[in-house]
Amino acid sequence: MGVYRVRVSTGSSFYAGSNNQVQLWLVGQHAEAKLGTRLLSCRLQETEFEVDVKEYLGPLLFVKIRKWHLLQNDAWFCNWISVQGPGASGDEFRFPCYRWVEGNSVLTLPEGTGRTLADDPQGQFKKYREEELEGRRKLYQWGNWKDGLILNVAAANLGDLPTDERFLEDKKIDFEASLAKGLLDLAVKDSFNVLACWNDLDDFKKIFWCGQSKLAVQVRDSWKEDALFGYQFLNGANPMLLRRSSQLPARLVFPPGMEELQAQLEKELQGGTLFEADFSLLDGIKANVILCSQQHLAAPLVMLKLQSDGKLLPMAIQLQLPRVGSPPPPIFLPTDPPMAWLLAKCWVRSSDFQLHELQSHLLRGHLMAEVIAVATMRCLPSIHPIFKLIIPHLRYTMEINVRARAGLVSDLGIFDQVVSTGGGGHVELLRRAGASLTYRSFCPPHDLADRGLLGVKSSYYAQDALRLWEVISRYVEGIVNLHYKTDKAVKEDLELQTWCREITEIGLLGAQDQGFPISLESRDQLCCFVTMCIFTCTGQHSSVHLGQLDWYAWVPNAPCTMRIPPPTTKDVTLETVMATLPNFHQASLQMSITWQLGRRQPIMVTLGQHEEEYFSGPEPKALLKKFREELAALDKEIEIRNAKLDMPYEYLRPSIVENSVAI
């Protein structure tokens, strides 16, 4: 009984408002009150009104919304509804929404306190949870883009996606405008260079424009140097391949006369300073055919030594695996003729491009995040604390992945047009890589230990990934401990267990053999799993996404395709190198796509800075505030360190890490 003050918040995007009328109900512990139909001026970002309620409602549990229309049925994006109870000291209840209200069905919003099933002993929210998940499972269904790949949302095109997964218009306009600009630049470059000579490495400068970064210029000027070649395995676009050697690789067969090299490698191995990057995953992948011209792939092995000054220098490159009955493949050395050594490094960099874009970026970043997103929408109701914790980190992931499947890796897409693994090889590579996914590799403390990178002072990726993981982990632990007081509470949360099992057994095609859990038995295990999910969708994706423009804009440093087979001798000329590297059109297309996907995004949310408030109550807000303070402190530490470096490492700075896989 008494006067309730109601505030309604509308999203800030241009089409968020609606001219329709909205019906509201307040549902309390003791009664329900229909507030009547009213025009809320939903074109405004916030509307406030008072209503006199005759019934005694008790503590509010839900707000129900129904949107009515006469002539135009335009959708309304509702941020939240806040209701303050009667009297000056009346409690305020917050009902988060952050979704589109469409049609004229009733939408029920629970009060924003995170609640597990155990937090609802009277079953007041039980029916809501069941009905919400039943509707979500119909809306979010698993799809299978290609047999043998981890699953994705069932959406062949953007129109198949649930409305709440679509870009808002600011993001859509920026994305599509940047794509148009990239294609226009490509057309201009092609027209300028169609008759130009293309027979010298400096000729790649003719297409090296369109908003390069400072680091891209450094790469252009220093890409031939062994130190920069080695540095990229530590801190480049793909820091996921390098590992410390525990023995000499079995595939490294030494041709006669290379006893000195073997002794040098053994010495570095004994000293713990021998590292390797093995591209065996590419062995046997069928190379693309572009415009009737056969392209080529290699499966290199690179052996490197870590010097006391932190530089990682290549010692030897083997481009192909040995074959039974054939002479061992040549091993290229820094002392070889300069063009032979340079071409060997180009082959490594092209192979790294393939594994980076398909394994590290698409599979481990985008597709893994999509599995997490779909499972979350199917298994966790919006009232669940883990849903509230993780949902900001799933924004836009489904749309950007549908766009990738429709334009980048689709039939006749960018990979088919210009990349040597296109034409089907990319799908086979994804299958192979998916079969080797391990849970430990998604958790930096374990991954870095397994790869022997802990304590490597010149691995800024390793240092920053570990520190960012720890910051996220402390935030997750705080939220988990608010809602789960014992390990038993974790084990008995059926919604949580279903979510974990859905990720591992269904989305990841039964990945329990690779260490992914099918149940969560303790608070510590839950914290690690949720931290893995959030880190994958934020820091890990940023670490393999943000470097594309820096490292791939200068095409010889990361050739998207190679046009003649790998050398089998060291008789290499400049003409051989130029005939191998992409032609000007292929290079121009690589440059244009690299710019579009690798540029800093003007429409983005940085890690932890989402405006959405899914939790109500002071404790979660205090934990989020502390999380943001720790992110700011880490950002400042990285800034101070980078000021002392000739080549700053930026990709895990919290101020530029995106809050979700949104590009």
C-alpha positions as CSV (number, residue, x, y, z in Angstrom):
1,M,0.0,0.0,0.0
2,G,1.2,3.5,-0.8
3,V,2.9,5.4,-3.6
4,Y,5.7,3.7,-5.5
5,R,8.2,5.7,-7.6
6,V,9.1,4.0,-10.9
7,R,12.0,4.8,-13.1
8,V,12.5,3.3,-16.6
9,S,15.8,3.5,-18.4
10,T,15.9,3.2,-22.2
11,G,19.1,2.4,-24.2
12,S,21.1,5.2,-25.6
13,S,21.3,4.0,-29.2
14,F,19.3,5.8,-31.9
15,Y,16.6,3.2,-32.4
16,A,16.4,2.1,-28.7
17,G,13.3,4.2,-28.0
18,S,9.7,3.4,-28.9
19,N,6.5,5.3,-29.3
20,N,4.4,2.4,-28.1
21,Q,2.6,2.3,-24.8
22,V,3.9,0.0,-22.0
23,Q,1.9,-1.9,-19.4
24,L,3.7,-2.6,-16.1
25,W,3.0,-4.9,-13.3
26,L,4.7,-5.0,-9.9
27,V,4.9,-8.5,-8.4
28,G,5.7,-8.7,-4.7
29,Q,6.0,-11.5,-2.2
30,H,2.4,-11.1,-1.2
31,A,0.5,-9.6,-4.1
32,E,0.6,-8.3,-7.7
33,A,-0.4,-4.8,-8.9
34,K,-1.3,-3.8,-12.4
35,L,-0.1,-0.3,-12.9
36,G,-2.1,0.5,-16.1
37,T,-1.1,1.3,-19.6
38,R,0.9,4.4,-20.1
39,L,3.1,6.1,-22.7
40,L,6.5,6.2,-21.1
41,S,8.1,8.6,-23.6
42,C,10.5,5.9,-24.4
43,R,12.4,8.1,-26.8
44,L,13.9,9.6,-23.6
45,Q,16.7,7.7,-21.9
46,E,15.0,7.8,-18.5
47,T,11.3,8.2,-17.5
48,E,10.0,8.6,-14.0
49,F,6.5,8.4,-12.6
50,E,4.6,7.6,-9.4
51,V,1.7,5.2,-8.9
52,D,-0.6,4.7,-5.9
53,V,-0.9,1.0,-5.2
54,K,-3.8,-0.2,-2.9
55,E,-2.5,-3.7,-2.2
56,Y,0.3,-4.6,0.2
57,L,2.9,-6.1,-2.1
58,G,5.7,-6.9,0.3
59,P,9.3,-7.2,-1.0
60,L,9.3,-6.9,-4.8
61,L,10.2,-10.0,-6.8
62,F,9.5,-9.2,-10.4
63,V,8.4,-6.4,-12.8
64,K,6.4,-7.5,-15.8
65,I,6.3,-5.5,-19.0
66,R,4.0,-5.7,-22.0
67,K,4.4,-3.3,-24.9
68,W,1.2,-2.3,-26.8
69,H,1.1,-0.7,-30.2
70,L,-1.6,0.8,-32.4
71,L,0.0,1.7,-35.8
72,Q,3.7,1.0,-35.5
73,N,5.2,-1.9,-33.7
74,D,8.7,-0.6,-33.1
75,A,11.0,-2.5,-30.7
76,W,12.1,-0.9,-27.4
77,F,15.5,-1.4,-25.8
78,C,15.0,-1.4,-22.0
79,N,18.1,-1.0,-19.8
80,W,16.5,-1.4,-16.4
81,I,13.5,-0.6,-14.3
82,S,13.9,0.7,-10.7
83,V,11.0,0.8,-8.2
84,Q,11.2,2.6,-4.8
85,G,8.7,1.5,-2.2
86,P,6.3,3.8,-0.3
87,G,7.6,6.4,2.1
88,A,10.9,8.3,2.3
89,S,12.7,5.2,3.6
90,G,11.1,2.8,1.1
91,D,13.5,0.1,-0.3
92,E,14.6,0.5,-3.9
93,F,14.5,-2.6,-6.1
94,R,16.4,-2.8,-9.4
95,F,15.3,-5.0,-12.3
96,P,18.0,-5.3,-15.0
97,C,16.8,-6.0,-18.6
98,Y,19.4,-4.9,-21.2
99,R,17.5,-6.4,-24.1
100,W,14.9,-5.6,-26.8
101,V,11.2,-5.7,-25.9
102,E,9.4,-6.8,-29.0
103,G,5.9,-7.8,-29.9
104,N,3.2,-7.8,-27.3
105,S,4.0,-10.7,-25.1
106,V,4.7,-10.3,-21.4
107,L,8.4,-10.0,-20.4
108,T,9.2,-10.8,-16.8
109,L,12.2,-9.2,-15.1
110,P,13.4,-10.6,-11.8
111,E,14.9,-8.3,-9.1
112,G,18.6,-8.0,-9.7
113,T,20.0,-10.0,-6.8
114,G,21.9,-13.1,-8.0
115,R,20.2,-16.2,-6.9
116,T,21.1,-19.9,-7.3
117,L,18.4,-22.5,-6.9
118,A,19.5,-22.9,-3.2
119,D,19.0,-19.2,-2.7
120,D,15.3,-19.7,-3.5
121,P,14.1,-22.2,-0.8
122,Q,10.5,-21.1,-1.2
123,G,10.6,-21.6,-5.0
124,Q,9.5,-18.0,-5.7
125,F,11.7,-17.9,-8.8
126,K,11.5,-21.6,-9.8
127,K,8.8,-21.2,-12.5
128,Y,10.5,-18.1,-13.9
129,R,13.8,-19.9,-14.3
130,E,12.3,-22.9,-16.0
131,E,10.2,-20.9,-18.4
132,E,13.1,-18.6,-19.3
133,L,15.4,-21.5,-20.1
134,E,12.7,-23.3,-22.0
135,G,12.3,-20.2,-24.2
136,R,16.0,-19.7,-24.6
137,R,16.7,-23.2,-25.7
138,K,14.3,-22.8,-28.5
139,L,15.9,-19.4,-29.5
140,Y,19.5,-20.5,-29.0
141,Q,20.1,-23.8,-30.7
142,W,23.4,-25.5,-31.5
143,G,24.6,-25.5,-35.1
144,N,27.4,-27.3,-36.9
145,W,29.0,-25.1,-39.5
146,K,31.3,-27.9,-40.7
147,D,31.5,-31.6,-39.5
148,G,34.2,-32.2,-37.0
149,L,34.4,-28.6,-35.7
150,I,33.3,-27.4,-32.3
151,L,29.7,-26.3,-32.4
152,N,28.3,-22.8,-33.0
153,V,25.0,-21.0,-32.8
154,A,22.4,-22.2,-35.4
155,A,22.4,-19.2,-37.6
156,A,23.2,-19.3,-41.3
157,N,23.0,-15.6,-41.7
158,L,22.5,-12.5,-39.6
159,G,18.8,-12.6,-39.9
160,D,18.7,-16.0,-38.1
161,L,20.3,-14.5,-34.9
162,P,18.3,-13.6,-31.9
163,T,17.7,-9.8,-31.9
164,D,19.6,-9.4,-28.6
165,E,22.8,-10.8,-30.3
166,R,22.8,-8.3,-33.1
167,F,25.1,-5.2,-33.3
168,L,23.5,-2.0,-32.3
169,E,23.5,0.6,-35.1
170,D,26.6,2.5,-34.0
171,K,28.6,-0.7,-34.1
172,K,27.0,-1.9,-37.3
173,I,27.6,1.5,-39.1
174,D,31.3,1.6,-38.0
175,F,31.9,-2.1,-39.0
176,E,30.3,-1.8,-42.4
177,A,31.8,1.6,-43.2
178,S,35.3,0.3,-42.4
179,L,34.7,-2.7,-44.6
180,A,33.7,-0.3,-47.5
181,K,36.7,1.8,-46.9
182,G,39.0,-1.2,-47.0
183,L,37.5,-2.4,-50.3
184,L,37.8,1.1,-51.7
185,D,41.5,1.3,-50.7
186,L,41.9,-2.1,-52.4
187,A,40.4,-0.9,-55.6
188,V,42.6,2.2,-55.6
189,K,45.8,0.2,-54.9
190,D,44.9,-2.3,-57.6
191,S,44.3,0.5,-60.2
192,F,47.6,2.2,-59.2
193,N,49.7,-0.9,-59.4
194,V,48.1,-3.0,-62.2
195,L,50.9,-2.1,-64.6
196,A,53.6,-1.4,-62.0
197,C,56.7,-3.5,-61.8
198,W,56.7,-6.0,-58.9
199,N,60.1,-7.5,-58.8
200,D,61.8,-6.0,-55.7
201,L,61.0,-6.3,-52.0
202,D,60.7,-2.5,-51.8
203,D,57.8,-2.7,-54.2
204,F,55.6,-3.8,-51.3
205,K,55.9,-0.2,-50.1
206,K,53.5,0.8,-52.9
207,I,50.6,-0.7,-51.0
208,F,51.9,0.1,-47.5
209,W,49.4,2.8,-46.6
210,C,46.0,3.2,-45.0
211,G,46.5,4.0,-41.4
212,Q,49.5,1.9,-40.4
213,S,50.6,1.9,-36.8
214,K,54.0,3.1,-35.6
215,L,55.0,-0.5,-34.9
216,A,54.0,-1.6,-38.4
217,V,56.6,1.0,-39.7
218,Q,59.2,-0.5,-37.4
219,V,58.3,-4.0,-38.8
220,R,58.7,-2.7,-42.3
221,D,62.1,-1.3,-41.6
222,S,63.5,-4.2,-39.5
223,W,61.6,-7.3,-40.7
224,K,64.8,-9.0,-42.1
225,E,66.5,-8.9,-38.7
226,D,66.8,-12.2,-36.8
227,A,66.1,-10.4,-33.5
228,L,62.7,-9.2,-34.8
229,F,62.0,-12.6,-36.2
230,G,62.5,-14.2,-32.8
231,Y,60.8,-11.5,-30.9
232,Q,57.5,-12.2,-32.7
233,F,57.3,-15.7,-31.1
234,L,57.4,-14.1,-27.7
235,N,55.3,-11.0,-28.2
236,G,54.0,-10.8,-31.7
237,A,50.5,-11.5,-33.1
238,N,50.8,-15.2,-32.2
239,P,52.6,-15.8,-28.9
240,M,50.9,-19.2,-28.5
241,L,53.3,-21.5,-30.3
242,L,56.7,-21.1,-28.7
243,R,57.8,-23.6,-26.1
244,R,61.1,-24.4,-24.3
245,S,62.7,-27.6,-25.6
246,S,62.9,-30.5,-23.3
247,Q,64.8,-32.6,-25.9
248,L,65.7,-32.2,-29.6
249,P,62.6,-32.8,-31.7
250,A,62.4,-36.2,-33.3
251,R,61.6,-34.6,-36.7
252,L,65.0,-32.7,-36.6
253,V,67.1,-35.1,-38.8
254,F,70.5,-33.6,-39.4
255,P,72.0,-33.9,-42.9
256,P,75.6,-34.9,-43.2
257,G,78.0,-32.1,-42.2
258,M,75.8,-30.5,-39.6
259,E,77.5,-32.0,-36.5
260,E,78.4,-28.5,-35.3
261,L,74.8,-27.4,-35.4
262,Q,73.7,-30.5,-33.5
263,A,76.4,-29.7,-30.8
264,Q,75.3,-26.1,-30.5
265,L,71.6,-27.2,-30.1
266,E,72.6,-29.7,-27.5
267,K,74.6,-27.1,-25.6
268,E,71.6,-24.7,-25.5
269,L,69.3,-27.6,-24.5
270,Q,71.5,-28.4,-21.5
271,G,71.5,-24.8,-20.5
272,G,67.7,-24.5,-20.7
273,T,67.9,-21.8,-23.3
274,L,66.7,-23.8,-26.3
275,F,63.2,-23.0,-27.6
276,E,61.2,-24.3,-30.6
277,A,58.2,-23.4,-32.7
278,D,56.8,-26.4,-34.5
279,F,54.3,-26.1,-37.3
280,S,53.7,-29.8,-37.8
281,L,49.9,-29.2,-37.7
282,L,50.2,-27.9,-41.3
283,D,51.8,-31.1,-42.6
284,G,49.6,-32.7,-45.3
285,I,47.1,-29.8,-45.4
286,K,46.0,-29.4,-49.0
287,A,47.0,-26.0,-50.3
288,N,44.6,-23.6,-52.1
289,V,44.3,-23.0,-55.8
290,I,43.7,-19.3,-56.5
291,L,42.6,-18.2,-60.0
292,C,43.8,-21.6,-61.4
293,S,47.2,-21.1,-59.8
294,Q,48.4,-23.7,-57.2
295,Q,49.5,-22.2,-53.9
296,H,51.8,-23.9,-51.5
297,L,52.3,-24.7,-47.8
298,A,55.1,-25.8,-45.5
299,A,55.3,-27.3,-42.0
300,P,58.4,-25.6,-40.6
301,L,60.3,-26.2,-37.4
302,V,62.3,-23.3,-35.9
303,M,65.0,-23.8,-33.2
304,L,65.8,-20.7,-31.3
305,K,68.1,-19.7,-28.4
306,L,67.4,-17.3,-25.6
307,Q,70.3,-15.0,-25.0
308,S,71.2,-13.4,-21.6
309,D,70.0,-10.0,-22.9
310,G,66.5,-11.4,-23.6
311,K,66.8,-11.7,-27.3
312,L,65.4,-14.8,-28.9
313,L,67.5,-15.7,-32.0
314,P,66.8,-18.4,-34.6
315,M,69.5,-21.1,-34.9
316,A,68.0,-23.3,-37.6
317,I,64.9,-23.7,-39.8
318,Q,63.6,-27.0,-41.2
319,L,60.8,-26.3,-43.7
320,Q,59.3,-29.8,-44.1
321,L,59.1,-33.0,-42.1
322,P,61.4,-35.8,-43.1
323,R,59.9,-38.6,-45.2
324,V,60.8,-42.3,-45.1
325,G,62.9,-43.3,-48.0
326,S,63.8,-39.7,-48.9
327,P,66.9,-37.6,-48.1
328,P,66.5,-35.4,-45.0
329,P,65.1,-32.0,-45.8
330,P,67.6,-29.1,-45.8
331,I,68.2,-27.2,-42.6
332,F,68.6,-23.5,-43.1
333,L,71.0,-21.5,-41.0
334,P,71.7,-17.8,-40.3
335,T,75.1,-18.3,-42.0
336,D,73.5,-19.4,-45.3
337,P,73.4,-17.0,-48.3
338,P,71.2,-14.1,-47.2
339,M,68.4,-14.7,-49.7
340,A,68.2,-18.4,-48.7
341,W,67.9,-17.5,-45.0
342,L,65.4,-14.8,-45.7
343,L,63.2,-17.0,-47.8
344,A,63.3,-19.7,-45.1
345,K,62.1,-17.1,-42.5
346,C,59.4,-15.9,-44.9
347,W,58.1,-19.5,-45.1
348,V,58.0,-19.6,-41.3
349,R,56.2,-16.3,-41.1
350,S,53.6,-17.5,-43.7
351,S,53.0,-20.7,-41.7
352,D,52.6,-18.6,-38.6
353,F,50.0,-16.5,-40.4
354,Q,48.0,-19.7,-41.1
355,L,48.2,-21.1,-37.6
356,H,47.6,-17.7,-36.0
357,E,44.5,-16.8,-37.9
358,L,42.9,-20.2,-37.8
359,Q,44.1,-21.9,-34.6
360,S,45.0,-19.1,-32.2
361,H,42.6,-16.4,-33.3
362,L,39.5,-18.0,-34.9
363,L,39.3,-21.3,-33.1
364,R,40.7,-20.5,-29.6
365,G,39.3,-17.0,-29.6
366,H,36.1,-16.6,-31.6
367,L,34.7,-20.1,-31.8
368,M,35.6,-21.0,-28.2
369,A,33.9,-17.8,-27.0
370,E,30.8,-18.7,-29.0
371,V,30.6,-22.1,-27.4
372,I,30.7,-20.4,-24.0
373,A,28.0,-17.9,-25.1
374,V,25.6,-20.4,-26.5
375,A,25.9,-22.7,-23.5
376,T,25.4,-19.7,-21.2
377,M,22.2,-18.6,-22.9
378,R,20.8,-22.2,-22.9
379,C,21.7,-23.2,-19.4
380,L,21.9,-20.3,-17.0
381,P,18.8,-18.1,-16.2
382,S,19.3,-14.4,-16.0
383,I,18.9,-14.5,-12.2
384,H,21.9,-16.9,-11.8
385,P,25.0,-15.1,-10.4
386,I,27.3,-16.8,-12.9
387,F,25.1,-15.6,-15.8
388,K,25.3,-12.0,-14.4
389,L,29.0,-12.3,-14.0
390,I,29.8,-13.6,-17.5
391,I,27.1,-12.0,-19.7
392,P,29.0,-8.7,-20.3
393,H,31.8,-10.7,-21.8
394,L,29.6,-12.3,-24.5
395,R,28.4,-9.2,-26.2
396,Y,28.3,-9.2,-30.0
397,T,30.3,-12.5,-30.2
398,M,27.6,-14.4,-32.1
399,E,27.2,-11.7,-34.8
400,I,30.9,-11.2,-35.4
401,N,31.2,-15.0,-35.8
402,V,28.3,-15.3,-38.2
403,R,29.9,-12.5,-40.2
404,A,33.3,-14.4,-40.2
405,R,31.6,-17.7,-41.4
406,A,29.8,-15.8,-44.1
407,G,32.7,-13.6,-45.4
408,L,36.1,-14.8,-44.2
409,V,36.1,-18.6,-44.1
410,S,33.1,-19.2,-46.3
411,D,33.1,-20.7,-49.8
412,L,34.6,-18.0,-52.0
413,G,35.3,-15.9,-49.0
414,I,38.6,-14.1,-48.2
415,F,40.5,-17.3,-47.3
416,D,39.5,-18.9,-50.5
417,Q,40.5,-15.8,-52.5
418,V,43.9,-15.0,-51.0
419,V,45.1,-17.5,-48.3
420,S,47.1,-20.6,-49.0
421,T,45.1,-22.7,-46.5
422,G,41.8,-21.6,-48.2
423,G,39.8,-23.8,-50.5
424,G,39.1,-26.4,-47.8
425,G,42.5,-26.6,-46.2
426,H,41.5,-24.1,-43.5
427,V,38.6,-26.4,-42.5
428,E,40.8,-29.4,-42.2
429,L,43.3,-27.3,-40.1
430,L,40.5,-26.2,-37.8
431,R,39.5,-29.9,-37.3
432,R,43.0,-30.9,-36.5
433,A,43.5,-28.0,-34.1
434,G,40.1,-28.6,-32.4
435,A,41.1,-32.2,-31.7
436,S,44.2,-30.9,-29.8
437,L,42.5,-28.3,-27.6
438,T,43.3,-28.8,-24.0
439,Y,41.8,-27.1,-20.9
440,R,45.3,-26.3,-19.5
441,S,46.2,-24.4,-22.7
442,F,43.3,-22.0,-22.0
443,C,44.6,-21.2,-18.4
444,P,47.8,-19.1,-18.6
445,P,49.3,-20.3,-15.3
446,H,49.2,-23.9,-16.7
447,D,49.9,-23.0,-20.3
448,L,52.9,-20.8,-19.6
449,A,54.3,-23.4,-17.2
450,D,53.8,-26.2,-19.7
451,R,55.5,-24.2,-22.4
452,G,58.4,-23.1,-20.2
453,L,57.7,-19.4,-20.5
454,L,57.3,-18.5,-16.8
455,G,60.2,-16.3,-15.8
456,V,61.3,-15.4,-19.3
457,K,61.7,-11.7,-18.7
458,S,61.5,-10.7,-22.4
459,S,58.1,-12.5,-22.8
460,Y,55.8,-9.6,-22.1
461,Y,52.9,-11.6,-23.2
462,A,53.6,-14.2,-20.5
463,Q,54.0,-11.6,-17.8
464,D,50.9,-9.6,-18.7
465,A,48.7,-12.7,-19.4
466,L,49.6,-14.1,-16.0
467,R,48.9,-10.8,-14.2
468,L,45.6,-10.2,-16.0
469,W,44.5,-13.7,-15.3
470,E,45.2,-13.1,-11.6
471,V,43.2,-9.9,-11.6
472,I,40.2,-11.5,-13.3
473,S,40.5,-14.5,-11.0
474,R,40.3,-12.4,-7.8
475,Y,37.1,-10.7,-9.1
476,V,35.6,-14.1,-10.0
477,E,36.5,-15.5,-6.6
478,G,34.8,-12.6,-4.9
479,I,31.5,-13.1,-6.7
480,V,31.7,-16.9,-6.3
481,N,32.3,-16.6,-2.6
482,L,29.3,-14.4,-2.2
483,H,27.0,-17.0,-3.6
484,Y,28.6,-20.3,-2.7
485,K,29.7,-20.7,0.9
486,T,30.9,-24.3,0.5
487,D,32.1,-26.8,-2.1
488,K,28.8,-28.7,-1.6
489,A,26.8,-25.7,-2.7
490,V,28.8,-25.7,-6.0
491,K,28.2,-29.5,-6.5
492,E,24.5,-29.2,-5.8
493,D,23.8,-26.3,-8.2
494,L,22.1,-28.2,-11.0
495,E,22.0,-25.2,-13.4
496,L,25.7,-24.7,-13.0
497,Q,26.5,-28.3,-13.6
498,T,24.3,-28.4,-16.7
499,W,26.2,-25.3,-18.0
500,C,29.6,-26.9,-17.5
501,R,28.6,-30.2,-19.1
502,E,27.0,-28.4,-22.1
503,I,30.2,-26.6,-22.8
504,T,32.4,-29.7,-22.6
505,E,30.2,-32.5,-23.9
506,I,28.1,-30.7,-26.4
507,G,29.8,-27.5,-27.6
508,L,33.3,-28.9,-27.5
509,L,32.2,-32.3,-28.8
510,G,33.2,-34.3,-25.7
511,A,36.4,-32.6,-24.7
512,Q,36.7,-34.2,-21.3
513,D,39.5,-36.3,-22.6
514,Q,41.4,-33.0,-23.2
515,G,41.0,-32.0,-19.5
516,F,37.8,-29.9,-19.8
517,P,35.5,-30.6,-16.8
518,I,32.1,-32.1,-17.1
519,S,31.2,-31.2,-13.6
520,L,32.4,-28.6,-11.0
521,E,33.2,-30.1,-7.6
522,S,34.5,-27.1,-5.6
523,R,34.6,-23.4,-5.4
524,D,38.2,-23.4,-6.6
525,Q,37.3,-25.4,-9.6
526,L,34.4,-23.1,-10.4
527,C,36.6,-20.0,-10.0
528,C,39.2,-21.5,-12.5
529,F,36.5,-22.4,-15.0
530,V,34.8,-19.1,-15.0
531,T,38.1,-17.2,-15.1
532,M,39.0,-19.3,-18.1
533,C,35.8,-18.3,-19.8
534,I,36.2,-14.6,-19.1
535,F,39.9,-14.5,-19.9
536,T,39.3,-16.3,-23.2
537,C,36.6,-13.8,-24.2
538,T,38.8,-10.8,-23.2
539,G,42.5,-10.9,-22.7
540,Q,43.3,-14.0,-24.7
541,H,41.4,-12.8,-27.7
542,S,42.9,-9.4,-27.5
543,S,46.4,-10.9,-27.3
544,V,46.0,-12.6,-30.7
545,H,43.7,-9.9,-32.3
546,L,45.3,-6.5,-31.6
547,G,48.6,-7.3,-33.3
548,Q,47.3,-8.0,-36.7
549,L,47.7,-4.5,-38.1
550,D,51.2,-4.1,-36.5
551,W,52.7,-7.4,-37.7
552,Y,50.7,-8.2,-40.9
553,A,50.5,-4.8,-42.6
554,W,54.0,-5.3,-44.0
555,V,53.1,-8.3,-46.1
556,P,56.6,-9.9,-46.5
557,N,56.6,-10.3,-42.7
558,A,53.4,-12.4,-42.8
559,P,52.6,-13.6,-46.3
560,C,49.1,-14.8,-46.6
561,T,50.0,-17.2,-49.3
562,M,53.1,-18.6,-51.1
563,R,53.1,-19.1,-54.8
564,I,55.9,-21.6,-55.5
565,P,57.0,-24.6,-53.4
566,P,59.4,-24.3,-50.5
567,P,63.1,-24.4,-51.5
568,T,64.9,-27.7,-51.4
569,T,68.3,-26.1,-51.9
570,K,70.0,-23.0,-50.8
571,D,70.4,-21.6,-54.3
572,V,67.9,-18.8,-53.8
573,T,67.8,-15.4,-55.6
574,L,65.7,-12.3,-55.2
575,E,63.7,-13.5,-58.1
576,T,62.9,-16.7,-56.2
577,V,61.7,-14.7,-53.2
578,M,59.5,-12.4,-55.2
579,A,58.0,-15.3,-57.2
580,T,57.2,-17.0,-53.8
581,L,55.6,-14.0,-52.0
582,P,52.1,-12.8,-52.7
583,N,51.5,-10.8,-55.9
584,F,50.3,-7.2,-55.6
585,H,46.6,-8.0,-55.6
586,Q,46.9,-10.7,-52.9
587,A,49.1,-8.4,-50.9
588,S,46.7,-5.5,-51.3
589,L,43.8,-7.6,-50.1
590,Q,45.8,-8.8,-47.1
591,M,46.6,-5.2,-46.2
592,S,43.0,-4.0,-46.6
593,I,41.5,-6.8,-44.4
594,T,44.3,-6.5,-41.9
595,W,43.5,-2.8,-41.5
596,Q,39.8,-3.4,-41.1
597,L,40.1,-6.1,-38.5
598,G,43.3,-4.9,-36.8
599,R,42.6,-1.2,-36.4
600,R,41.6,0.1,-33.0
601,Q,37.9,0.0,-32.7
602,P,36.1,3.3,-32.0
603,I,33.0,1.5,-30.9
604,M,34.1,-0.8,-28.1
605,V,33.9,-1.5,-24.3
606,T,37.1,-2.0,-22.5
607,L,37.6,-4.8,-20.0
608,G,35.5,-4.3,-16.9
609,Q,34.0,-1.0,-18.0
610,H,30.6,-2.2,-19.2
611,E,27.7,0.1,-18.3
612,E,25.3,-2.7,-17.7
613,E,24.6,-3.5,-14.0
614,Y,23.2,-7.0,-13.8
615,F,23.8,-7.3,-10.1
616,S,21.9,-5.3,-7.5
617,G,23.1,-4.9,-3.9
618,P,26.3,-3.3,-2.5
619,E,28.6,-6.4,-2.4
620,P,28.8,-7.2,-6.1
621,K,29.2,-3.4,-6.9
622,A,32.1,-3.2,-4.4
623,L,33.8,-6.2,-6.1
624,L,33.4,-4.6,-9.5
625,K,34.8,-1.4,-8.2
626,K,37.8,-3.2,-6.8
627,F,38.2,-5.1,-10.1
628,R,38.3,-1.9,-12.0
629,E,40.9,-0.4,-9.6
630,E,43.1,-3.4,-10.1
631,L,42.8,-3.2,-13.8
632,A,43.7,0.5,-13.7
633,A,46.8,-0.3,-11.6
634,L,47.9,-3.1,-14.0
635,D,47.4,-0.7,-16.9
636,K,49.6,1.9,-15.2
637,E,52.3,-0.7,-14.5
638,I,52.4,-1.8,-18.1
639,E,52.5,1.8,-19.3
640,I,55.5,2.5,-17.1
641,R,57.3,-0.6,-18.3
642,N,56.5,0.1,-21.9
643,A,58.0,3.6,-21.7
644,K,61.4,1.9,-21.2
645,L,61.0,-0.4,-24.2
646,D,62.0,0.2,-27.8
647,M,59.0,-1.9,-28.9
648,P,56.2,-1.5,-26.3
649,Y,53.9,-4.5,-25.7
650,E,50.3,-3.2,-25.6
651,Y,48.0,-6.1,-26.4
652,L,47.1,-7.0,-22.8
653,R,46.8,-3.5,-21.4
654,P,43.4,-3.4,-19.7
655,S,42.6,0.0,-21.3
656,I,42.7,-1.5,-24.8
657,V,41.5,-5.1,-24.1
658,E,37.9,-5.4,-25.3
659,N,35.3,-6.7,-22.9
660,S,34.1,-9.4,-25.3
661,V,35.0,-11.0,-28.7
662,A,33.3,-8.2,-30.7
663,I,35.6,-7.8,-33.7
